[in-house]
Amino acid sequence: MAFGFSRKLSKQALKGHGWLGLAVGVFLYWICLSGTFAVLGNELIRWEQPQVTETLDYNPKDLQNAYRRMLQDQGEVSTLVTMRLPTPDMPRVFLSANGSSWYIDETGNLSQEKSHPITDFIAEFHAELHLPHTFGELFVSILGALLTVLIISGVIAHRRIFKDAFTFRGGADTSQKQADLHNRLSVWGLPFHLMIALTGAYFGLGGPLTTLYADAMYDGDKWALFGEVYGEVPDAPSYNGKMDLERALQSLESVAPEAQPLFVTFERPGENDEFLLLGAQHTDKFIYSEQYRFDAMGNYLDAVGFADGFAGQEAIFSVYRLHFGHYGSDWVLISYLILGLALTVICVSGINIWLRKRPVTDALNDYWAAVVWGTPASFLIAAMLSFVFPSIIVPVFWGMFSAICVYAVRKQQPLKVSRLLQNTTPLLLIALALTSVFFHGWTNTPPAFYAINGGMVVLALLLASYFYTERRNARSVR
């Protein structure tokens, strides 16, 4: 039976769905494409610096010595100091302070500086589209809210969307195939797409919503709200100069034996009231971590309560892992990759449908061809150059992308431009994998190094095979 909305409402929803999709289609394509690969953030970090020692074993005394050496080297620390402890998905230890990070080797010494420009590019493109941080994050979150509207309006607009969920019409009608692809992928991934849109909207809108909530419930006192959600600053005994990280970790094992230590934050480093915040993951919950607090001598103070506190606290601290798929097994990551690519295809096919309905072909078609295939091509070129010039990856990307847009508009043949870029993309994927092997070698590298390079080669072959099949079918129809 047809979905239970009136024809008039569905018609109005379809009109609004179309215009809203056109208004934000390019931005949503960029966000969905980059977000798909941002899921692999930990794997990409290990791929970019494959020579770093990996282990799940560590000596707390060595880590404490590394912290002391960092304080001596830095002189004055103007930020929090955070130490990431090794976990199965990131079996490395590193220390972050003053805007820099350093890996810690097996002897407790600070080794090479942590540097992963390609991973940073993807993460920042996804989170803020390389716009100024505050504005970019807010803008992307608004797009997440608009994606929610698009999903709901799409369901209302297509009254048979669930009935036709497993109907796909082949044949020579490209517009028909695009429409079926758009609608089928939309309904198959509907719960995932809604979850991604809603959690994505939260990241940047959390700040403005916090202000509204503080005004309404806390007489405008944000710190009172923060204290209730994030925990009040504990009363730590005066630091006697004998830091004991080992004792804190041992105490954590007694307090929460089922928790996986994730990070240590040295709060107020070097001050008399310095204290330690140990973040630990609970595998039976979606929260990023519970935060256990100790004084500098390793005495347990309290836990903030994300794991067993108010439902709102747990919800807030579950957003990150839900959005990026950092929970469960590798199959969860693979599922996020597939569903993320599906959402990217939905964005592209929606614009394709609208363009094919137009009676004319103009600069919009040219720009769209450049956006869809110029984006990955520009990124792959910038990524290769970042192995030699890591600081220029962002300007190289935007420079290449702008040049492709200019070329497409001057060429005025969107189909030929698309095919040229489609032919180039698989070659660039293989070239990036070979570049990685050239700079880092093939031996003594982590599994993530093989997985990422192998994945790029497989993706290149799949794309080349798909493009070849599509063009052969098009020729046979003619």
N, C-alpha and C positions, 0 to 999 in steps of 0.2 A: 504494500500500500504506500501511497505518497506520504511524505513527511508532513506533519500536521500544522502547516502554516498556510494562510490564505494566499491566493495568487497575487493579490494586490500588495500584501506585505512582502512577498518574495520578490516581486518586481522592483519595489522600492529598495529592498536590501541589495539586490543585484546592481542597481544603479550606484548606490553608495559604495558598495564593495569595489566596483570597477574604478571609480574616481579616486577613492582612497588608495587603492593599489597602485594606480598610476603616480600619485603624488609621492609615495614613499618607496616605490618598487626598487629603485637603484640602491638606496640605503639598506633596505632589508636584504637585498641580494648580497651586499658586502658583509653585512653582519652575520647572516646565516652561513655564508661560505667560510668566513674566518672563524666563526664559532665552531663549525664542524671540526676544524683542525686544532682549535684551541683546546679541545677535549684531550688531545695528545700532548699537553704541555709538559708533563714530566718526562715522557719519552723523547720529546724534541730536545729538552735540556740535556739529556744524556747523550743524544745523537750529536749535538753541537760540540760537546766537550767529552769525547769518548775515552780519553786517556786518564780521567780522574779515577782514583782508587775507589772501588765499590765494596762495601762490607756492611753487614748488619751488626757486627760486634764493635764495641767501643769501650774505652776506659774513661769513666767520668773524671778521673784526675787529669788525664791528658786533655780533655775538653776544657776543664777549668783552667789549666795552664795556657791553653790557646786563647781563652778569654782575657787572661791577664796580659799576655803578650800583645794582644790587640789594643788594650787600654794603653799600654806603654808606647806602642807605635803611633797611635792616633793622638795621644796627648789629651785632647778634650773631646768628649763625645756629646754631640748635640741632639741625638735621637735615642730611641730605645735600642737596645742591643738584643738581637734575636739569634738563637742558635737552632738550626733545623737538625733534628736527629734522624738517623737512618731508618727507613721503613721499607717493606718489600717493593713498593712502587717507586721509591726514590732512595736507594741504598747508599746515600752519600751524606756526609756531615758538612755543613757550612755555617759560617758566622756572618751576620749582617750588621753594619753600623755606618753611620754618616753617609748613607747613600751608596755604599759599596758592599760587596760580599766576597768572602774568601773560603775556599775549601779547606778542610782540616784533614791532614793525612793521618796514617795509622799511628804515627808517633806523637800526635798532638801538635804538630807545627802547622802554621798557616801556609798553605801552598798556593797554587795559582788562583788568580782572581776569577770569580764567577762571571762568565760572559756568554750570553746567548742572544745575539741581536735578532736572529730569525724568529725565535720563540717570542721575544719581546715585541717584535713587529706585529705578529699575529695577535697576541694578547691585547696590545694597545689599539690595534685596528678594530678588533671586536668590541672592546669596552668603550672606546671614545672616538673612533674613526680618525685618529691622529689630530683631533681638534684640541684646543686648550682643555686641560683635564676636567675642571669642574663643569664647564659648559658641555664638553663632549660626552661626559658620563650621563649628564641630565638628558641630553638630546637622544642618546641611544636608549635610555630607559623609557623616554616618551615613545620612541619607536616600538619598544616592547609592548607598551600599552596599546598602541595602534595596531600591532600585529594581533593582539587579543581581539580587538574590534573586527579586524579582517576575518579572523577564524570564525567568529560567531556569525557575522553577516554572511559569510560564505555558506554556512550550514543553512541559514534561513533562506538564502537566495536560491538554493538548489533543492527543491522539494523532494526529488528522487535520489538524493545523494547517498542514502543508506541502502535503498533498494538496488541501486546500480553499482554497489561497492565492488563487485567482482565482474563487472562488464567492461570489456575493453574492445573497442572497435578498431580493427586494423584497416588495411587498404591504403589507397593512394591519397585520401583526403587528409592532408597534413593538419589542417585546422581542427578536424574532428579528433585526430590522435592527440593533439596538444590539449584539447579540452578534456578528453578522457584521462590523460596522464595527470593533469592538474587536479581533477576531481577525485580520481582514485587514490592518489598519494595523499590528498588532503584528508580523506575519511579514514584511511588505514592508520595514519599517524596522529589522528585527532587528539587523543589524550596527551601524547608526548608534546605536540605542538603547543597546546594550551599551557602545559607545565613550563615549557621553555619561555613562552611569551610572558607569563605572569611572574616567574622568578627573575627574568631579565628586566622587567619593569621595576622590580623592587630595588635593584642595585643603586640606581641614581635617584629614584624618587623617595628613597628612605629618608634622606636628609630633610626635604621639604615636609614630608609627612610627620617626621619627628617634631619639627617646629609646631605644626598644627596640633599634634597630640599633646605636646608640652603646654601650649597655650590653653587647651581645653581641659586638661586633667591635672596639671601641675602648676597652675598660675604662672605659666611662662618660664618656669625654672627647668631648663634643659638638663642641668646637672643632676637634679633630683630624678628625672626620668632615666638618665644614663646610669645613675647609681642603682636603680631598681633593675634595669635590664642587664647591665654589664658588671654589676657588683661594686660596692663601695671600696675605696682604697683601704686596705687592711692596716691595722696598727701593728707595725713591725717593730720588734725590739731593736735597739741600737746595734748596728753592725760592729762586732768586736775585732774585725780584721781577719777573721778565720773563716773564709767562705768554705762551704762544704756542699758542693753540688752532688757528690756521691751519696751523702746522707739523704738529701732531698729525693733523689731517684729511688733509693731504698725505701724511704717512707711512702713514696707514691705506690710502690709495689704492695705495701701493706694496706694502704687506704683504698686503692682501686686495683686489685690484682688482675682484673680482666681488661684493664685499659692499656692501649699501646702508646707509650711516650712518643710525642710528635715534635715538640719544640720546647725550648726554654727561652723565656724573655727575662732579661736582667733589667728590672724596673729600677729607675733612679741609679744608674751605674755609678759606682764610686762614692755615693752619698752615705751618710750615717744611717739612713733608714732604707737602704737598698733592700729589695726583696726579690724573690724568684717566682716567676709564674710558669708552671709546667703545663703545657697543653697536651692532652692525651685523648686519643680517639677511642670511642666505644663502638665496636663493630656491630652491635645490635641496634644502633641508632644512626639517624641521618646527620646529626650535628657534626660540624667540622671538628670540634674538640670540646671537651670539658676543660676548665681551667682551674688547676689546683695551685694554691699559693703557699709559699714557704718563706720564712725569713732567710737572710743570707747564710745563716749557719746551718740551714737544712731542716729546721723545725717546722712541722706542718701547722699552717694557720687555718685555712678554710678552703672550700670550693665555691666557685661562683654559683653553680647550680643549673647549668644549661642541660645537663643530662637528666635531672629529676626535679627541675623547678617548674615554673609556670609553662603552660602550653605555648604561650606567645614567645617565650625565650627560646624554647626548643625549635619552634617554627623559624624564627629569625636566623638561628645558627644552623639550620638545615638547608638554607637557600643555596649556598655555594656548591655543596656536594650534589644536590639534586640538579642544579643547572648544568654542571660540567661532567656529571656521570662518574665522579670520583668515589665510588662505593662498589662493593661486590667484586666480581671476578673480571677478567679481561673480556668476557662476553658482554658485560655491560658497556664497556668502552666501544666494542665493535657495534653494538646496537645503537649507541649514540652516534657513531660515525654514519651508519646507514640511514638512520632517521634524520640526522642533520643534513646529509646530502639530499634526502627526499624533500626536506623543507626548502633547500636552495633551489631545487628543480621546480618546485611549486611557484616560487617567486619568479623564476625565469619564464615558465610556461604561461603564467598569468599575463605578463606583458606581451608575450608572443601572440597570445590569442587576440588581444586588443589590436596589435599592429596588423595582424592578418585581416581583420575586419575592416580596416580603413581602405578607402578606394584609391589612396595615393601612397607612394613611397617617397619619403623625403629625409631630411636631416635627422629626424627622430629615429628612423630605422638605422641610419649610419652610426649614430651615437650608441644605440642599444647593442649593435654588433660589437662595437669597441668595448663597451662595458662588460658584456658577458664573457668574451674570450680575451680581451685585453687585460683584464684584471689578473687572472692567473698567469698569463705570459709575463706581465710586468713584474709580478711578485717573484717568479722563478728566476728571472734575469737579475733582479736586485739581490735575491738570496745568494746566487752564485758569486756576485761581486763582493758580498759581505764577508766572504772568507778572507779576502785581502784588505778590504776597506769596510770594517764593521760599522763605522759611525755614519756611513752615507746611505744605508739601506732605505730609509724613508724618502729622502729626496730623489734617489734613483728610481724608486717605484713610481712616485708621482710624475717625475719627468718622463719616464717611459710610457706611462698611462696617457699623459697629455699628448705625447707624440703620436700614439696609436689613434687617439680620438681625432687629431688633426688629419692624419692620413686617411681615416675612414670617411670623414666628411668631404675631403678633396676627391677621394676615389669615387664616391657616390654609387658604390656597388656593394651593398651590405652583405649579400650572399657570398661574394668572392672574398671579402674581407674576413667574414666568419670562417670560411674554409681555410684561408691562409693561416689564421690564428689557431684553428683546430689542428692543422697539420703541424704547427710549430709546438704546441703545448706538450704532446707526448715526447718529442725530442728534447725539450727543455727539462722535463721530469727526469729523463734518463741522464741528461747532462748534469743535473744537480746531484744525483746519486753518485755519478762518477767523480764529480768535484769533491764531494765529501770523502770518498775513498782516497783520492789523490792526496788530500791534505792530511788525512788521519791514518791512512793505511787500513789494513783489513784485520790484522791480528791484534790480540789483547784489547779488544773492544767489547762493550757490553751487549747483551741481547737486543737492547733497544736500537743500537746502531744498525744491526742486520735487519731488524724489523722495519725501520723507517726507510732505509735504502731499498730493501726488497719490496716494500709497499709501493714506493714510487715507481719502480720498474713494472710491477703488476698493474698499477693504475694506468701507466703509459700504454701498456699493451691492450688493456680493456678499452681505453678511449680510442686507440687507433683501430681496433677491431670494430667498435661501434660506428665510428665515422665511415669506415670502408663499407660496412653493411648497409648503412643508410643511403649512401651515394649509389651503391650498386642497385638497391631497390628502386631508387628514384630514376635511374637510367632505364631499368627494365620496364617501368610504367610508361616512359616516353616512347 
